[in-house]
Amino acid sequence: MKYPEPLRDNAACREAAPSLFDATEGILVTYALSYCGRCEVVKECEAFVRPRKSFYDGVVAGKLWRNGRIVPVGQDGLFDTVD
């Protein structure tokens, strides 16, 4: 997926490996989310990737997605569980 230049140029993750954002658990999720936490174009990123519509798995716009749904994440990057 090729991001439009204005989005890519202003994204905090512009220097990161794109595969980092395919992470779905563990420390890589935490690391990917750290980019989103300091990003200026989070809303634009989500609008471009459209994780709900594409059933995306990975990190987009400061959230972890699984099959296009937001997954709660703990500080360790692992899924939060609801009892």
C-alpha positions as CSV (number, residue, x, y, z in Angstrom):
1,M,0.0,0.0,0.0
2,K,1.5,3.3,-1.0
3,Y,0.6,6.3,1.2
4,P,0.0,9.7,-0.4
5,E,3.0,12.0,0.0
6,P,1.4,14.5,2.4
7,L,0.3,11.7,4.7
8,R,3.6,9.8,4.5
9,D,5.8,12.9,4.9
10,N,4.0,14.0,8.1
11,A,3.6,10.5,9.7
12,A,5.7,9.7,12.8
13,C,6.3,6.3,11.3
14,R,7.8,7.5,8.0
15,E,11.2,5.9,8.8
16,A,9.8,2.7,10.4
17,A,9.6,-0.6,8.6
18,P,6.0,-1.0,7.3
19,S,6.0,-4.6,8.5
20,L,6.1,-3.4,12.1
21,F,2.5,-2.3,11.8
22,D,1.4,-5.9,10.8
23,A,2.2,-7.0,14.4
24,T,-0.8,-8.3,16.2
25,E,0.6,-9.0,19.7
26,G,3.5,-8.6,22.0
27,I,6.2,-5.9,22.2
28,L,6.0,-5.1,18.5
29,V,2.5,-3.9,19.0
30,T,3.7,-1.6,21.8
31,Y,6.5,-0.3,19.6
32,A,4.2,0.3,16.7
33,L,1.7,2.1,18.9
34,S,4.5,4.4,20.2
35,Y,4.8,5.9,16.8
36,C,1.0,6.6,16.6
37,G,1.2,8.2,20.0
38,R,3.3,11.0,18.7
39,C,1.8,11.3,15.2
40,E,0.2,14.3,13.6
41,V,-1.8,12.4,11.0
42,V,-3.5,9.6,13.0
43,K,-7.0,10.4,11.7
44,E,-5.8,10.7,8.1
45,C,-4.0,7.4,8.4
46,E,-7.2,5.6,9.6
47,A,-9.2,7.2,6.8
48,F,-6.6,6.1,4.2
49,V,-6.2,2.5,5.5
50,R,-9.9,2.0,6.3
51,P,-9.1,-0.9,8.7
52,R,-12.8,-1.7,9.3
53,K,-13.7,-2.0,5.6
54,S,-10.5,-3.9,4.8
55,F,-10.7,-6.3,7.8
56,Y,-7.2,-5.2,8.6
57,D,-5.0,-7.0,11.1
58,G,-2.3,-4.9,12.8
59,V,-1.7,-1.4,14.1
60,V,-3.3,1.6,12.4
61,A,-4.0,5.1,13.9
62,G,-3.0,4.3,17.4
63,K,-5.2,1.1,17.6
64,L,-4.7,-2.6,17.3
65,W,-7.1,-4.1,14.7
66,R,-8.1,-7.7,14.2
67,N,-10.4,-8.5,11.3
68,G,-11.3,-4.8,11.1
69,R,-12.3,-4.5,14.7
70,I,-10.5,-2.6,17.5
71,V,-8.8,-4.9,20.0
72,P,-8.1,-3.6,23.5
73,V,-4.4,-3.8,24.3
74,G,-2.5,-3.8,27.6
75,Q,0.7,-2.0,28.2
76,D,2.6,-5.2,27.4
77,G,1.1,-5.3,23.9
78,L,-1.0,-8.3,24.7
79,F,-4.7,-8.5,24.3
80,D,-6.6,-7.3,27.4
81,T,-9.1,-9.8,28.5
82,V,-12.6,-9.2,29.8
83,D,-13.7,-11.5,32.6
